[in-house]
Amino acid sequence: MNIEKTTSIIFAGLLLVCGYASADVAVIVHPDNPLTSISVDDLRNLYLGKVRTYPNGDQAEIIDLGDGTPLRTQFYAAVLNKTSAQLNAYRAQRLFSGKGLPPNTVATDSEAVAWVAHNPQGLAYVDKSKVNGNVKILMTIQ
């Protein structure tokens, strides 16, 4: 087998894996939250710790997925334009300068859904397939 054919096969395999690895990401809130949508800019500002309130002025409490989860990587790239390492460095800088604490984290989508379902100020991102009737979707990211 020649090198071009081998490279093509490897590239096609990577495309297949990447296609299966990405999921529709749902940004969720408690069902009593009055918001029906949120902009990417507002979401970015919440996850960067620049604001602590929703656009309507209500207090927001965000939850993050644990470091190294594929969905976290996908969310950070799509919404924050950062890698996990870049965001961890950014949050460490903010922490040491007294500008804010990083959000709490959970290990799984199911934990994030349960947390938001029991927290009226809660906001999280999860795999859309994990959403149930106990939370409300504000946005879907593909």
DSSP file (Angstrom, degrees, kcal/mol; ACC not computed):
  #  RESIDUE AA STRUCTURE BP1 BP2  ACC     N-H-->O    O-->H-N    N-H-->O    O-->H-N    TCO  KAPPA ALPHA  PHI   PSI    X-CA   Y-CA   Z-CA
    1    1 A M              0   0    0      0, 0.0     2,-0.1     0, 0.0     0, 0.0   0.000 360.0 360.0 360.0 133.9    0.0    0.0    0.0
    2    2 A N     >  -     0   0    0      1,-0.1     4,-2.1     4,-0.0     5,-0.2  -0.355 360.0-109.9 -82.3 166.2    1.4    3.4   -0.9
    3    3 A I  H  > S+     0   0    0      1,-0.2     4,-2.5     2,-0.2     5,-0.2   0.837 115.1  54.4 -65.2 -36.0    1.8    6.3    1.5
    4    4 A E  H  > S+     0   0    0      2,-0.2     4,-2.3     1,-0.2    -1,-0.2   0.918 110.2  46.1 -65.6 -42.6   -1.0    8.4   -0.2
    5    5 A K  H  > S+     0   0    0      2,-0.2     4,-2.3     1,-0.2    -2,-0.2   0.912 113.4  49.5 -66.2 -42.0   -3.5    5.6    0.1
    6    6 A T  H  X S+     0   0    0     -4,-2.1     4,-2.4     1,-0.2    -2,-0.2   0.925 111.5  49.1 -61.8 -44.9   -2.5    5.0    3.8
    7    7 A T  H  X S+     0   0    0     -4,-2.5     4,-2.7     1,-0.2    -2,-0.2   0.899 110.4  51.3 -62.0 -41.4   -2.8    8.7    4.6
    8    8 A S  H  X S+     0   0    0     -4,-2.3     4,-2.5     2,-0.2    -1,-0.2   0.902 110.3  48.8 -63.1 -41.5   -6.3    8.9    2.9
    9    9 A I  H  X S+     0   0    0     -4,-2.3     4,-2.2     2,-0.2    -2,-0.2   0.922 112.7  47.5 -65.1 -43.8   -7.5    5.9    4.9
   10   10 A I  H  X S+     0   0    0     -4,-2.4     4,-2.4     2,-0.2    -2,-0.2   0.931 112.7  49.2 -63.0 -45.4   -6.2    7.4    8.2
   11   11 A F  H  X S+     0   0    0     -4,-2.7     4,-2.3     1,-0.2    -2,-0.2   0.913 110.6  50.0 -61.2 -43.8   -7.8   10.7    7.4
   12   12 A A  H  X S+     0   0    0     -4,-2.5     4,-2.1     1,-0.2    -1,-0.2   0.901 110.4  51.1 -62.0 -40.5  -11.1    9.1    6.5
   13   13 A G  H  X S+     0   0    0     -4,-2.2     4,-2.4     1,-0.2    -2,-0.2   0.903 108.9  50.7 -63.1 -41.6  -11.0    7.2    9.8
   14   14 A L  H  X S+     0   0    0     -4,-2.4     4,-2.8     1,-0.2     5,-0.2   0.896 108.5  52.1 -63.4 -40.4  -10.3   10.4   11.8
   15   15 A L  H  X S+     0   0    0     -4,-2.3     4,-2.3     2,-0.2    -1,-0.2   0.909 109.8  49.4 -62.1 -41.5  -13.3   12.1   10.1
   16   16 A L  H  X S+     0   0    0     -4,-2.1     4,-1.9     2,-0.2    -2,-0.2   0.932 112.4  47.0 -62.2 -46.0  -15.5    9.2   11.1
   17   17 A V  H  X S+     0   0    0     -4,-2.4     4,-2.0     1,-0.2    -2,-0.2   0.927 112.9  49.0 -62.9 -45.2  -14.3    9.3   14.7
   18   18 A C  H  X S+     0   0    0     -4,-2.8     4,-1.5     1,-0.2    -1,-0.2   0.883 108.6  54.2 -62.7 -38.6  -14.7   13.1   14.9
   19   19 A G  H  < S+     0   0    0     -4,-2.3    -1,-0.2    -5,-0.2    -2,-0.2   0.888 113.7  41.0 -63.1 -39.2  -18.2   12.9   13.5
   20   20 A Y  H  < S+     0   0    0     -4,-1.9    -1,-0.2     1,-0.2    -2,-0.2   0.772 109.7  60.3 -78.8 -25.9  -19.3   10.4   16.1
   21   21 A A  H  < S+     0   0    0     -4,-2.0     2,-0.2    -5,-0.2    -2,-0.2   0.808  89.3  80.7 -75.0 -29.3  -17.5   12.2   18.9
   22   22 A S     <  -     0   0    0     -4,-1.5     2,-0.3    -5,-0.1    49,-0.1  -0.551  61.1-173.0 -83.5 145.4  -19.3   15.5   18.6
   23   23 A A        -     0   0    0     -2,-0.2     2,-0.5    48,-0.0    -2,-0.0  -0.868  35.6 -94.2-128.2 160.7  -22.8   15.8   20.2
   24   24 A D        -     0   0    0     -2,-0.3   104,-3.2   116,-0.0     2,-0.5  -0.687  44.3-144.9 -73.6 126.1  -25.5   18.4   20.2
   25   25 A V  E     -AB 127 141A   0    116,-3.3   116,-3.1    -2,-0.5     2,-0.5  -0.832   9.9-157.6 -98.1 127.3  -24.8   20.4   23.3
   26   26 A A  E     -AB 126 140A   0    100,-3.3   100,-2.4    -2,-0.5     2,-0.6  -0.903   8.3-147.2-104.8 129.4  -27.9   21.8   25.1
   27   27 A V  E     -AB 125 139A   0    112,-3.1   111,-3.4    -2,-0.5   112,-1.1  -0.870  31.4-167.9 -92.7 120.8  -27.5   24.8   27.4
   28   28 A I  E     +AB 124 137A   0     96,-3.0    96,-1.9    -2,-0.6     2,-0.3  -0.792  19.4 178.7-119.8 153.7  -30.0   24.2   30.2
   29   29 A V  E     -AB 123 136A   0    107,-2.5   107,-3.0    -2,-0.3    94,-0.2  -0.877  46.1 -73.9-137.3 171.2  -31.7   26.1   33.1
   30   30 A H    >   -     0   0    0     92,-0.9     3,-1.9    89,-0.3   105,-0.2  -0.394  46.8-117.6 -62.4 144.7  -34.2   25.3   35.8
   31   31 A P  T 3  S+     0   0    0      0, 0.0    -1,-0.1     0, 0.0   104,-0.1   0.743 113.3  58.5 -62.1 -22.6  -37.8   25.2   34.3
   32   32 A D  T 3  S+     0   0    0    104,-0.0    -2,-0.0     2,-0.0   103,-0.0   0.540  76.5 114.0 -83.5  -5.7  -38.8   28.2   36.4
   33   33 A N    <   -     0   0    0     -3,-1.9    -4,-0.1     1,-0.2    88,-0.1  -0.494  65.9-142.2 -65.0 129.0  -36.1   30.4   34.9
   34   34 A P        +     0   0    0      0, 0.0    -1,-0.2     0, 0.0     2,-0.1   0.661  69.3 103.1 -71.2 -14.8  -38.0   33.1   33.0
   35   35 A L        -     0   0    0      1,-0.1     3,-0.1     0, 0.0    -6,-0.1  -0.376  46.0-174.8 -68.3 146.1  -35.4   33.2   30.1
   36   36 A T  S    S+     0   0    0      1,-0.3     2,-0.3    -2,-0.1    -1,-0.1   0.487  71.0   4.0-113.8 -11.5  -36.3   31.4   26.9
   37   37 A S        -     0   0    0    102,-0.0     2,-0.3     2,-0.0    -1,-0.3  -0.966  59.0-151.0-160.5 169.7  -32.9   31.9   25.2
   38   38 A I        -     0   0    0    100,-0.6     2,-0.1    -2,-0.3   -11,-0.1  -0.986  22.1-120.2-148.7 143.5  -29.4   33.2   25.8
   39   39 A S     >  -     0   0    0     -2,-0.3     4,-2.4     1,-0.1     5,-0.2  -0.443  24.3-118.4 -81.4 158.7  -26.9   34.7   23.4
   40   40 A V  H  > S+     0   0    0      1,-0.2     4,-2.9     2,-0.2     5,-0.2   0.888 116.2  54.6 -61.8 -39.1  -23.5   33.2   22.8
   41   41 A D  H  > S+     0   0    0      2,-0.2     4,-2.4     1,-0.2    -1,-0.2   0.922 109.3  46.1 -61.9 -44.4  -21.9   36.4   24.2
   42   42 A D  H  > S+     0   0    0      2,-0.2     4,-1.9     1,-0.2    -2,-0.2   0.908 114.2  48.6 -64.8 -41.0  -23.9   36.2   27.4
   43   43 A L  H  X S+     0   0    0     -4,-2.4     4,-2.4     2,-0.2     5,-0.2   0.923 111.1  50.4 -63.6 -44.7  -23.1   32.5   27.8
   44   44 A R  H  X S+     0   0    0     -4,-2.9     4,-2.0     1,-0.2     6,-0.2   0.924 109.5  50.8 -58.9 -46.3  -19.4   33.3   27.2
   45   45 A N  H  <>S+     0   0    0     -4,-2.4     5,-2.0     1,-0.2     6,-1.3   0.859 110.1  50.3 -63.4 -35.6  -19.4   36.1   29.8
   46   46 A L  H ><5S+     0   0    0     -4,-1.9     3,-1.0     1,-0.2    -1,-0.2   0.945 113.6  43.8 -65.6 -47.9  -21.0   33.8   32.4
   47   47 A Y  H 3<5S+     0   0    0     -4,-2.4    -2,-0.2     1,-0.3    -1,-0.2   0.732 112.4  52.6 -74.1 -20.9  -18.5   31.0   31.8
   48   48 A L  T 3<5S-     0   0    0     -4,-2.0    -1,-0.3    -5,-0.2    -2,-0.2   0.515 112.9-120.8 -86.6  -5.4  -15.5   33.4   31.8
   49   49 A G  T < 5S+     0   0    0     -3,-1.0    -3,-0.2    -4,-0.4    -2,-0.1   0.647  77.6 125.3  77.3  15.0  -16.7   34.8   35.1
   50   50 A K  S   <S+     0   0    0     -5,-2.0     2,-0.3    -6,-0.2    -4,-0.2   0.782  78.5  22.3 -76.9 -26.5  -17.2   38.3   33.7
   51   51 A V        -     0   0    0     -6,-1.3    -2,-0.2    -9,-0.1    -1,-0.1  -0.946  55.6-164.0-134.8 157.9  -20.8   38.4   34.9
   52   52 A R        +     0   0    0     -2,-0.3     8,-2.7     2,-0.1     2,-0.3   0.220  69.8  71.2-123.9  10.3  -22.7   36.6   37.5
   53   53 A T  B    S-D   59   0B   0      6,-0.3     6,-0.2     8,-0.0     5,-0.1  -0.914  80.1-111.0-128.5 154.8  -26.2   37.4   36.4
   54   54 A Y    >   -     0   0    0      4,-3.1     3,-2.5    -2,-0.3    -2,-0.1  -0.310  47.5 -95.2 -70.2 165.2  -28.5   36.4   33.5
   55   55 A P  T 3  S+     0   0    0      0, 0.0    -1,-0.1     0, 0.0   -17,-0.0   0.766 127.1  58.2 -55.4 -25.5  -29.3   39.1   31.0
   56   56 A N  T 3  S-     0   0    0      2,-0.1     3,-0.1     1,-0.0    -2,-0.0   0.457 122.1-105.8 -85.2   0.4  -32.5   39.8   32.9
   57   57 A G  S <  S+     0   0    0     -3,-2.5     2,-0.1     1,-0.3     3,-0.1   0.268  75.4 135.9  96.7 -11.6  -30.5   40.6   36.1
   58   58 A D        -     0   0    0      1,-0.1    -4,-3.1    -5,-0.1    -1,-0.3  -0.395  65.5 -95.9 -69.0 147.6  -31.3   37.4   38.0
   59   59 A Q  B     -D   53   0B   0     -6,-0.2     2,-0.4    -3,-0.1    -6,-0.3  -0.385  40.4-152.7 -63.3 137.7  -28.5   35.7   39.8
   60   60 A A        -     0   0    0     -8,-2.7     2,-0.5    -2,-0.1    62,-0.2  -0.936  12.7-169.1-116.1 138.6  -26.9   32.8   37.8
   61   61 A E  E     -c  122   0A   0     60,-2.5    62,-1.6    -2,-0.4     2,-0.2  -0.941  17.0-162.5-125.7 107.9  -25.1   29.8   39.2
   62   62 A I  E     -c  123   0A   0     -2,-0.5    42,-0.7    60,-0.2     2,-0.4  -0.579   6.8-156.9 -94.6 154.0  -23.2   27.9   36.5
   63   63 A I  E     -e  104   0C   0     60,-2.0    62,-0.4    -2,-0.2     2,-0.3  -0.952   8.3-156.6-124.5 146.5  -21.9   24.3   36.6
   64   64 A D  E     -e  105   0C   0     40,-2.5    42,-2.2    -2,-0.4     2,-0.2  -0.875  19.0-115.1-121.3 153.4  -19.1   23.0   34.5
   65   65 A L  E     -e  106   0C   0     -2,-0.3    42,-0.2    40,-0.2     3,-0.1  -0.542  49.1 -84.1 -82.2 156.7  -18.3   19.4   33.5
   66   66 A G    >   -     0   0    0     40,-1.6     3,-1.6    -2,-0.2     6,-0.2  -0.142  55.0 -82.7 -62.6 154.9  -15.0   17.9   34.7
   67   67 A D  T 3  S+     0   0    0      1,-0.2    -1,-0.1    -3,-0.1    38,-0.0  -0.268 112.1  23.2 -57.4 136.7  -11.7   18.5   33.0
   68   68 A G  T 3  S+     0   0    0      1,-0.3    -1,-0.2    -3,-0.1    -2,-0.1   0.379  81.1 137.4  89.4  -3.9  -11.0   16.3   30.0
   69   69 A T    <>  -     0   0    0     -3,-1.6     4,-2.0     1,-0.1    -1,-0.3  -0.572  57.9-130.4 -75.4 139.5  -14.6   15.4   29.1
   70   70 A P  H  > S+     0   0    0      0, 0.0     4,-2.4     0, 0.0     5,-0.2   0.862 107.2  53.8 -57.8 -37.3  -15.2   15.5   25.4
   71   71 A L  H  > S+     0   0    0      2,-0.2     4,-2.9     1,-0.2     5,-0.2   0.890 106.7  51.8 -66.7 -37.6  -18.3   17.7   25.8
   72   72 A R  H  > S+     0   0    0     -3,-0.3     4,-2.9    -6,-0.2     5,-0.2   0.929 110.1  49.3 -62.1 -44.7  -16.4   20.2   27.8
   73   73 A T  H  X S+     0   0    0     -4,-2.0     4,-2.0     1,-0.2    -2,-0.2   0.921 113.2  46.7 -59.1 -45.2  -13.8   20.4   25.0
   74   74 A Q  H  X S+     0   0    0     -4,-2.4     4,-2.3     2,-0.2    -2,-0.2   0.916 113.8  47.7 -64.3 -45.0  -16.5   20.8   22.4
   75   75 A F  H  X>S+     0   0    0     -4,-2.9     4,-3.0     2,-0.2     5,-0.8   0.927 111.5  49.9 -63.1 -46.9  -18.3   23.5   24.5
   76   76 A Y  I  X>S+     0   0    0     -4,-2.9     6,-1.7     1,-0.2     5,-1.1   0.897 113.4  46.4 -61.1 -40.6  -15.1   25.5   25.2
   77   77 A A  I  <5S+     0   0    0     -4,-2.0     4,-0.3    -5,-0.2    -1,-0.2   0.924 118.9  40.1 -67.6 -43.7  -14.1   25.5   21.5
   78   78 A A  I  <5S+     0   0    0     -4,-2.3    -2,-0.2    -5,-0.2    -3,-0.2   0.884 131.8  19.9 -75.3 -39.7  -17.6   26.5   20.3
   79   79 A V  I  <5S+     0   0    0     -4,-3.0    -3,-0.2    -5,-0.2    -2,-0.1   0.850 134.2  30.1-101.5 -41.9  -18.6   29.1   22.9
   80   80 A L  I  <<S-     0   0    0     -4,-0.8    -3,-0.2    -5,-0.8    -4,-0.1   0.593  86.6-136.0 -98.6 -12.2  -15.4   30.3   24.6
   81   81 A N      < +     0   0    0     -5,-1.1     2,-0.3    -4,-0.3    -4,-0.2   0.867  69.7 109.4  56.0  37.9  -12.9   29.8   21.7
   82   82 A K        -     0   0    0     -6,-1.7    -1,-0.2    -9,-0.1    -2,-0.2  -0.959  68.3-122.4-138.5 154.9  -10.5   28.3   24.2
   83   83 A T     >  -     0   0    0     -2,-0.3     4,-2.4    -3,-0.1     5,-0.2  -0.477  39.0-104.9 -84.3 168.8   -9.0   25.0   25.1
   84   84 A S  H  > S+     0   0    0      1,-0.2     4,-2.7     2,-0.2     5,-0.2   0.909 123.1  51.8 -61.0 -42.1   -9.5   23.5   28.5
   85   85 A A  H  > S+     0   0    0      2,-0.2     4,-2.1     1,-0.2    -1,-0.2   0.901 109.5  49.5 -62.5 -41.5   -5.9   24.4   29.4
   86   86 A Q  H  > S+     0   0    0      2,-0.2     4,-2.3     1,-0.2    -1,-0.2   0.915 113.1  46.3 -63.9 -42.4   -6.4   28.0   28.2
   87   87 A L  H  X S+     0   0    0     -4,-2.4     4,-2.9     2,-0.2     5,-0.2   0.897 110.1  53.1 -69.6 -38.3   -9.5   28.3   30.3
   88   88 A N  H  X S+     0   0    0     -4,-2.7     4,-2.3     2,-0.2    -1,-0.2   0.913 111.3  47.0 -60.8 -41.6   -7.9   26.7   33.4
   89   89 A A  H  X S+     0   0    0     -4,-2.1     4,-2.2     2,-0.2    -2,-0.2   0.912 112.4  49.8 -64.9 -42.9   -5.0   29.2   33.1
   90   90 A Y  H  X S+     0   0    0     -4,-2.3     4,-2.1     1,-0.2    -2,-0.2   0.929 112.7  46.7 -60.3 -47.0   -7.5   32.1   32.7
   91   91 A R  H  X S+     0   0    0     -4,-2.9     4,-2.5     1,-0.2    -1,-0.2   0.874 110.2  53.0 -66.6 -37.0   -9.5   31.0   35.7
   92   92 A A  H  X S+     0   0    0     -4,-2.3     4,-2.6    -5,-0.2    -1,-0.2   0.910 108.8  50.2 -63.2 -41.6   -6.4   30.6   37.8
   93   93 A Q  H  X S+     0   0    0     -4,-2.2     4,-1.5     1,-0.2    -2,-0.2   0.920 112.0  47.1 -61.7 -44.2   -5.3   34.1   37.0
   94   94 A R  H  <>S+     0   0    0     -4,-2.1     5,-2.8     2,-0.2     6,-0.7   0.892 112.2  51.2 -64.9 -39.3   -8.7   35.5   38.0
   95   95 A L  H ><5S+     0   0    0     -4,-2.5     3,-1.2     1,-0.2     5,-0.2   0.943 112.1  44.8 -63.0 -48.6   -8.7   33.4   41.2
   96   96 A F  H 3<5S+     0   0    0     -4,-2.6    -1,-0.2     1,-0.3    -2,-0.2   0.725 112.0  52.5 -72.4 -20.9   -5.3   34.7   42.2
   97   97 A S  T 3<5S-     0   0    0     -4,-1.5    -1,-0.3    -5,-0.2    -2,-0.2   0.420 115.7-114.9 -92.1   2.0   -6.1   38.3   41.4
   98   98 A G  T < 5S+     0   0    0     -3,-1.2    -3,-0.2    -4,-0.3    -2,-0.1   0.696  80.3 123.9  77.4  19.0   -9.3   38.1   43.5
   99   99 A K  S   <S-     0   0    0     -5,-2.8    -4,-0.2     1,-0.3     2,-0.2   0.398  76.0 -48.3 -95.6   2.8  -11.6   38.5   40.5
  100  100 A G        -     0   0    0     -6,-0.7    -1,-0.3    -5,-0.2    -2,-0.2  -0.650  49.5 -94.5 146.6 158.2  -13.6   35.4   41.0
  101  101 A L        -     0   0    0     -2,-0.2     3,-0.1    -3,-0.1    -9,-0.1  -0.716  42.5-109.2 -96.8 149.3  -13.9   31.7   41.7
  102  102 A P        -     0   0    0      0, 0.0    -1,-0.1     0, 0.0     3,-0.1  -0.366  46.8 -92.5 -69.4 159.8  -14.2   29.1   39.0
  103  103 A P        -     0   0    0      0, 0.0   -40,-0.2     0, 0.0     2,-0.1  -0.283  43.7 -96.5 -69.3 159.4  -17.6   27.4   38.7
  104  104 A N  E     -e   63   0C   0    -42,-0.7   -40,-2.5    -3,-0.1     2,-0.3  -0.382  43.8-142.3 -67.0 155.1  -18.3   24.1   40.5
  105  105 A T  E     -e   64   0C   0    -42,-0.2     2,-0.3    -3,-0.1   -40,-0.2  -0.886  14.3-162.9-123.8 155.8  -17.9   21.0   38.4
  106  106 A V  E     -e   65   0C   0    -42,-2.2   -40,-1.6    -2,-0.3     3,-0.0  -0.894  23.3-129.7-127.5 161.6  -19.7   17.7   38.1
  107  107 A A  S    S+     0   0    0     -2,-0.3     2,-0.3   -42,-0.2   -42,-0.1   0.792  81.5  29.8 -84.3 -29.3  -18.4   14.5   36.5
  108  108 A T  S  > S-     0   0    0      1,-0.1     4,-1.8   -43,-0.1     5,-0.1  -0.870  72.6-117.0-134.5 162.1  -21.3   13.7   34.2
  109  109 A D  H  > S+     0   0    0     -2,-0.3     4,-2.7     1,-0.2     5,-0.2   0.895 115.4  57.5 -59.1 -42.0  -24.1   15.2   32.1
  110  110 A S  H  > S+     0   0    0      1,-0.2     4,-2.3     2,-0.2    -1,-0.2   0.888 106.0  49.1 -60.2 -40.1  -26.6   13.3   34.3
  111  111 A E  H  > S+     0   0    0      2,-0.2     4,-2.5     1,-0.2    -1,-0.2   0.892 110.6  51.0 -65.2 -39.4  -25.2   15.1   37.4
  112  112 A A  H  X S+     0   0    0     -4,-1.8     4,-2.5     2,-0.2     5,-0.2   0.915 110.2  48.9 -64.5 -42.9  -25.4   18.4   35.7
  113  113 A V  H  X S+     0   0    0     -4,-2.7     4,-2.4     1,-0.2    -2,-0.2   0.933 113.1  47.4 -61.7 -46.2  -29.1   17.9   34.7
  114  114 A A  H  X S+     0   0    0     -4,-2.3     4,-1.1    -5,-0.2    -2,-0.2   0.900 111.6  51.0 -63.0 -40.8  -29.9   16.8   38.3
  115  115 A W  H >< S+     0   0    0     -4,-2.5     3,-0.6     1,-0.2     4,-0.4   0.939 112.8  44.5 -62.7 -48.2  -28.1   19.9   39.7
  116  116 A V  H >< S+     0   0    0     -4,-2.5     3,-1.3     1,-0.2     6,-0.3   0.892 108.1  58.7 -64.4 -39.2  -29.9   22.3   37.4
  117  117 A A  H 3< S+     0   0    0     -4,-2.4    -1,-0.2     1,-0.3    -2,-0.2   0.775 114.0  38.3 -61.2 -25.8  -33.3   20.6   38.1
  118  118 A H  T << S+     0   0    0     -4,-1.1    -1,-0.3    -3,-0.6    -2,-0.2   0.343 107.8  70.1-106.3   5.0  -32.8   21.3   41.8
  119  119 A N    X   -     0   0    0     -3,-1.3     3,-2.3    -4,-0.4   -89,-0.3  -0.909  61.5-161.3-128.1 103.6  -31.2   24.8   41.5
  120  120 A P  T 3  S+     0   0    0      0, 0.0   -90,-0.2     0, 0.0    -1,-0.1   0.741  96.7  44.2 -57.3 -25.0  -33.5   27.7   40.3
  121  121 A Q  T 3  S+     0   0    0    -92,-0.1   -60,-2.5   -61,-0.1    -5,-0.1   0.430  92.5 127.2 -94.6   0.5  -30.5   29.8   39.4
  122  122 A G  E <   + c   0  61A   0     -3,-2.3   -92,-0.9    -6,-0.3     2,-0.3  -0.192  31.6 175.7 -69.8 148.2  -28.7   26.9   37.8
  123  123 A L  E     +Ac  29  62A   0    -62,-1.6   -60,-2.0   -94,-0.2     2,-0.3  -0.978  11.0 153.0-146.5 137.1  -27.2   26.8   34.3
  124  124 A A  E     -A   28   0A   0    -96,-1.9   -96,-3.0    -2,-0.3     2,-0.4  -0.950  36.1-123.3-152.7 169.6  -25.2   24.0   32.6
  125  125 A Y  E     +A   27   0A   0    -62,-0.4     2,-0.3    -2,-0.3   -98,-0.2  -0.980  37.2 162.0-120.0 138.7  -24.3   22.5   29.3
  126  126 A V  E     -A   26   0A   0   -100,-2.4  -100,-3.3    -2,-0.4     2,-0.3  -0.930  50.0 -76.2-145.9 166.0  -25.0   18.8   28.6
  127  127 A D  E >   -A   25   0A   0     -2,-0.3     3,-2.6  -102,-0.2     4,-0.4  -0.557  46.2-129.6 -63.5 127.9  -25.3   16.3   25.8
  128  128 A K  G >  S+     0   0    0   -104,-3.2     3,-1.5    -2,-0.3    -1,-0.2   0.797 105.4  65.3 -55.5 -30.6  -28.8   17.1   24.4
  129  129 A S  G 3  S+     0   0    0   -105,-0.3    -1,-0.3     1,-0.3  -104,-0.1   0.676  96.6  57.6 -67.4 -14.9  -29.7   13.4   24.6
  130  130 A K  G <  S+     0   0    0     -3,-2.6    -1,-0.3     2,-0.0    -2,-0.2   0.519  80.4 112.6 -91.2  -7.2  -29.5   13.6   28.4
  131  131 A V    <   +     0   0    0     -3,-1.5     2,-0.2    -4,-0.4   -21,-0.0  -0.442  43.1 177.7 -71.3 137.0  -32.1   16.4   28.8
  132  132 A N    >   -     0   0    0     -2,-0.2     3,-1.4   -19,-0.0    -2,-0.0  -0.669  48.1 -83.4-126.5-175.3  -35.3   15.4   30.5
  133  133 A G  T 3  S+     0   0    0      1,-0.3    -2,-0.1    -2,-0.2     0, 0.0   0.453 114.1  76.9 -72.1   0.0  -38.5   17.2   31.5
  134  134 A N  T 3  S+     0   0    0   -104,-0.0     2,-0.3  -103,-0.0    -1,-0.3   0.505  98.4  40.3 -89.0  -4.4  -36.9   18.5   34.7
  135  135 A V  S <  S-     0   0    0     -3,-1.4     2,-0.4  -105,-0.2  -105,-0.2  -0.869  75.2-127.0-136.5 169.5  -34.9   21.2   32.9
  136  136 A K  E     -B   29   0A   0   -107,-3.0  -107,-2.5    -2,-0.3     2,-0.5  -0.962  18.8-130.0-122.8 137.6  -35.4   23.7   30.1
  137  137 A I  E     +B   28   0A   0     -2,-0.4  -109,-0.2  -109,-0.2     3,-0.1  -0.745  23.5 175.6 -87.7 126.6  -33.2   24.2   27.0
  138  138 A L  E     -     0   0A   0   -111,-3.4  -100,-0.6    -2,-0.5     2,-0.3   0.730  69.8  -1.5 -94.4 -29.3  -32.1   27.8   26.3
  139  139 A M  E     -B   27   0A   0   -112,-1.1  -112,-3.1  -102,-0.2     2,-0.4  -0.990  56.2-143.8-160.5 148.5  -29.8   27.0   23.3
  140  140 A T  E     -B   26   0A   0     -2,-0.3     2,-0.4  -114,-0.2  -114,-0.2  -0.988  15.1-164.2-119.8 133.3  -28.5   24.1   21.3
  141  141 A I  E      B   25   0A   0   -116,-3.1  -116,-3.3    -2,-0.4  -118,-0.0  -0.959 360.0 360.0-116.6 131.1  -24.9   24.1   20.0
  142  142 A Q              0   0    0     -2,-0.4    -1,-0.1  -118,-0.2  -116,-0.0   0.406 360.0 360.0-106.1 360.0  -23.8   21.7   17.2
